Amino acid sequence: MAKKKHKDLRKRKAITGYLYIAPFIIGFLAFMVLPLIESFRMSFSNVLIGSGSGGFVMEFVGLANIKKAFLVDPEFNRFLTDELSKMVIHVPTTLIVSFFMALLLNQSFKGRGMVRAIFFLPVILSSGVLVGLEFDNSLLAGMQDYIKANTNTASITTVLREILSNSNFGTRFLKVVFEIVDGVYDVVIASGIQIIIFLSGLQTISKSMYEAATIEGCTHWESFWKITLPMVSSVILVNMIYTIIDFFMRTDSEMMDKISSTMIAKMDYGFSSAMAWIYFVAVILIIAVFSAIISKWVYYYE
């Protein structure tokens, strides 16, 4: 009887989960499947725009576009390896910082809601619409140039660069310092969603577990490793997958910029589709490898 109730509960939860993702599934099938199929076909074709009936014609060229990406194009391999090397540093750093901030924000203190909003604010400010306004608004750029020219003011980053550049430090050391400074900003911007996900995971942990651990004589450090970390291990896996995808799809990615410019500026749809699919497969393989490794330490509590 108990097993039957447990199965019924799991079945109801599964139905609820499918209902939540139903809008995405319907939208994906309706709007994404056909473009994906066409993009895949284009990656093995030479796309001729404006020929025939005024649309486009695809001439099958086999693996020519893929060979061009790896063996002919001078930038593709460099951009791909650069993205992978940056990912190795960015993803763990973002997860560690966001988890640490979530632990702090999970504590009880006055103004906790305001502090949480402050940490999530960079996500809103870095959204596509506001970033587009920031980069494309010529009036805003003109005002900033006017203020700098008439008040002799500059950003903190600019001042720091000028001070260090005039020092006696080596060029390689300065390059590392500047990359760290820029990296701190990128990590803070990229940590908002992860902090919220970690917070939701931390708040599902029953306080009775910590109370029992305290009675047994466990320290806070031991409780962290024996209770907190195992209980949020599944959340760490989710955040890792999200962070990897978010990193490779960011707007300042050299690879994404190359794919877009090849398609829009050069109108080479076949080559851009081939690069996009190679990039997609590389991301999927990375996610599969990391998920397989981390899943061994994931603890699911029922």
C-alpha positions in Angstrom: 0.0 0.0 0.0 2.8 2.4 0.9 4.7 1.6 -2.3 1.5 2.3 -4.3 1.1 5.7 -2.7 4.7 6.5 -3.3 4.4 5.6 -7.0 1.2 7.7 -7.2 3.0 10.7 -5.6 5.9 10.4 -8.0 3.5 10.1 -10.9 1.6 13.3 -9.9 4.9 15.1 -9.5 6.0 14.0 -13.0 2.7 15.2 -14.5 3.2 18.5 -12.8 6.7 18.8 -14.2 5.5 18.0 -17.7 2.8 20.6 -17.4 5.4 23.3 -16.5 7.6 22.5 -19.5 4.7 22.0 -21.9 4.7 25.6 -23.2 8.4 25.3 -24.0 7.9 21.9 -25.8 5.0 23.3 -27.8 6.9 26.4 -28.7 10.0 24.4 -29.6 8.1 22.1 -31.9 6.2 24.9 -33.5 9.0 27.5 -34.1 12.4 25.8 -33.6 12.4 22.4 -35.2 12.1 23.5 -38.9 14.8 26.3 -38.6 17.1 23.7 -36.9 16.6 21.2 -39.8 17.2 24.0 -42.4 20.3 25.1 -40.5 21.7 21.6 -40.4 21.1 21.2 -44.2 22.8 24.5 -44.8 25.9 23.4 -42.9 26.5 20.8 -45.7 25.5 23.1 -48.6 26.6 26.2 -50.5 23.7 28.6 -50.1 23.0 30.8 -53.2 20.9 33.8 -52.3 18.4 35.3 -54.8 18.7 32.5 -57.4 15.9 30.6 -58.9 12.5 31.9 -57.7 14.1 34.8 -55.7 14.7 32.9 -52.5 17.7 30.7 -52.0 19.1 27.4 -53.4 21.2 24.9 -51.5 24.0 23.0 -53.3 25.2 20.0 -51.4 29.0 20.2 -50.8 29.4 17.5 -48.2 32.0 18.2 -45.5 33.5 21.2 -47.3 32.2 23.8 -44.8 33.4 21.8 -41.8 36.8 21.3 -43.4 37.0 25.0 -44.2 36.3 25.8 -40.5 39.1 23.6 -39.1 41.6 23.6 -41.9 41.2 26.9 -43.9 39.7 29.6 -41.8 42.5 31.3 -39.7 40.2 32.4 -36.8 37.9 29.5 -36.1 40.3 27.2 -34.2 41.8 30.1 -32.3 38.4 31.5 -31.2 37.2 28.0 -30.3 40.2 27.2 -28.1 40.1 30.6 -26.5 36.4 30.1 -25.6 37.2 26.7 -24.1 40.2 28.0 -22.0 38.1 30.9 -20.7 35.3 28.6 -19.8 37.6 26.4 -17.6 38.2 29.5 -15.5 34.9 31.3 -15.7 32.5 28.5 -14.8 34.1 27.3 -11.6 34.8 30.9 -10.5 31.1 31.9 -11.1 29.8 28.8 -9.3 32.1 29.4 -6.2 31.3 33.1 -6.0 27.5 32.7 -6.5 27.4 29.8 -3.9 29.4 31.8 -1.4 27.1 34.8 -1.9 24.0 32.6 -1.6 25.3 31.3 1.7 25.6 34.8 3.0 22.2 35.9 1.7 20.6 32.9 3.3 21.5 34.1 6.7 18.9 36.2 8.8 19.8 39.9 9.0 18.0 43.2 8.5 17.7 44.4 5.0 18.2 40.9 3.5 15.6 41.5 0.8 17.2 44.7 -0.3 20.7 43.1 -0.4 19.3 40.2 -2.5 17.7 42.8 -4.9 21.1 44.5 -5.2 22.9 41.3 -6.2 20.2 40.5 -8.8 20.3 44.1 -10.2 23.3 43.4 -12.5 21.3 40.7 -14.2 18.6 43.3 -15.1 21.2 45.9 -16.1 23.0 43.5 -18.3 19.9 42.3 -20.1 19.8 42.5 -23.9 17.6 45.5 -24.1 19.6 47.7 -21.7 22.9 46.6 -23.2 21.6 47.4 -26.6 20.6 50.9 -25.4 23.9 51.4 -23.8 26.0 50.5 -26.9 23.7 51.9 -29.6 22.5 55.2 -28.0 24.6 57.8 -29.7 23.1 60.6 -27.6 24.3 58.8 -24.4 27.7 58.2 -25.8 28.0 61.9 -26.8 26.9 63.0 -23.3 29.6 60.8 -21.8 32.3 62.1 -24.1 31.2 65.7 -23.3 31.3 65.2 -19.6 34.8 63.6 -19.7 36.1 66.4 -22.0 34.8 69.2 -19.8 35.3 67.8 -16.3 38.5 65.7 -16.9 36.9 62.7 -15.2 37.4 59.1 -16.1 36.2 55.7 -14.9 38.0 53.9 -12.0 39.1 51.3 -14.5 40.6 53.9 -16.8 42.5 55.6 -13.9 43.7 52.2 -12.6 45.0 51.4 -16.1 46.8 54.7 -16.4 48.5 54.4 -13.0 49.7 50.8 -13.6 50.8 51.6 -17.1 53.0 54.4 -15.8 54.6 52.1 -13.2 57.6 49.9 -13.6 55.7 46.6 -13.7 56.2 44.3 -16.6 53.7 44.2 -19.5 52.8 40.5 -18.8 52.0 41.4 -15.1 49.8 44.3 -16.2 48.0 42.2 -18.6 47.2 39.6 -15.9 46.0 42.4 -13.5 43.7 43.9 -16.2 42.2 40.5 -17.0 41.5 39.9 -13.3 39.8 43.3 -12.9 37.7 42.7 -16.0 37.0 39.1 -14.9 35.6 40.3 -11.5 33.1 42.4 -13.3 32.1 39.6 -15.6 31.7 37.1 -12.7 29.5 39.5 -10.7 27.3 40.2 -13.8 27.0 36.4 -14.5 26.2 35.3 -10.9 22.7 36.8 -10.4 20.7 33.8 -11.6 23.0 31.3 -10.0 22.7 33.0 -6.6 18.9 32.8 -6.8 19.0 29.1 -7.8 21.4 28.4 -4.9 19.2 30.3 -2.5 16.2 28.2 -3.5 18.2 25.1 -2.9 19.5 26.2 0.5 16.0 27.1 1.7 14.8 23.6 1.0 17.1 22.1 3.6 15.3 21.3 6.8 16.5 23.2 9.8 16.0 20.0 11.9 19.0 18.5 10.2 21.3 21.3 11.4 19.7 21.1 14.9 20.3 17.4 15.1 23.9 17.9 13.9 24.4 20.5 16.6 23.1 18.2 19.3 25.5 15.5 18.0 28.4 18.0 18.5 29.0 18.9 14.8 30.7 22.2 14.1 29.4 24.6 11.4 32.3 23.6 9.2 31.3 19.9 9.5 27.6 20.7 9.0 28.6 22.5 5.7 30.4 19.5 4.3 28.1 16.8 5.7 24.7 18.5 5.2 24.7 21.7 3.1 27.0 20.6 0.3 25.4 17.1 -0.3 21.8 18.6 -0.1 22.6 21.2 -2.8 24.7 19.0 -5.0 21.9 18.6 -7.5 21.5 22.4 -7.6 25.2 22.7 -8.3 24.8 20.4 -11.3 21.9 22.5 -12.6 23.9 25.8 -12.1 26.9 24.3 -13.8 24.9 23.4 -16.9 23.2 26.9 -16.9 26.6 28.7 -16.5 28.2 26.8 -19.3 25.4 27.5 -21.7 25.2 31.2 -20.6 29.0 31.6 -21.0 29.1 30.2 -24.6 26.0 32.3 -25.6 27.1 35.6 -24.1 27.0 38.7 -26.4 30.7 39.5 -26.3 31.8 36.0 -27.4 34.2 36.2 -30.3 32.9 32.9 -31.7 29.3 34.1 -31.7 30.3 37.4 -33.3 32.2 35.5 -36.0 29.2 33.3 -36.7 26.9 36.3 -36.9 29.2 38.4 -39.0 29.7 35.5 -41.5 26.0 35.1 -41.9 24.9 38.7 -42.0 27.8 40.7 -43.4 29.3 38.1 -45.8 25.9 36.3 -46.3 27.7 32.9 -46.2 24.9 30.9 -44.7 26.4 27.6 -45.3 29.8 28.3 -43.6 28.1 30.2 -40.7 25.7 27.2 -40.1 28.6 24.8 -40.1 30.5 26.8 -37.5 27.3 27.2 -35.4 26.7 23.4 -35.4 30.4 22.7 -34.6 30.1 25.1 -31.7 26.8 23.5 -30.6 28.3 20.0 -30.6 31.3 21.2 -28.7 29.1 22.8 -26.0 26.9 19.6 -25.8 30.0 17.4 -25.4 31.4 19.7 -22.6 28.1 19.6 -20.8 27.9 15.8 -21.1 31.4 15.2 -19.8 31.0 17.5 -16.8 27.5 16.2 -16.0 28.8 12.6 -16.1 31.6 13.5 -13.7 29.6 15.6 -11.3 26.6 13.3 -11.3 28.6 10.7 -9.4 28.6 13.0 -6.4 25.1 14.2 -6.7 22.8 13.3 -3.7 19.1 13.2 -4.3 17.0 13.5 -1.1 13.4 12.1 -1.0 
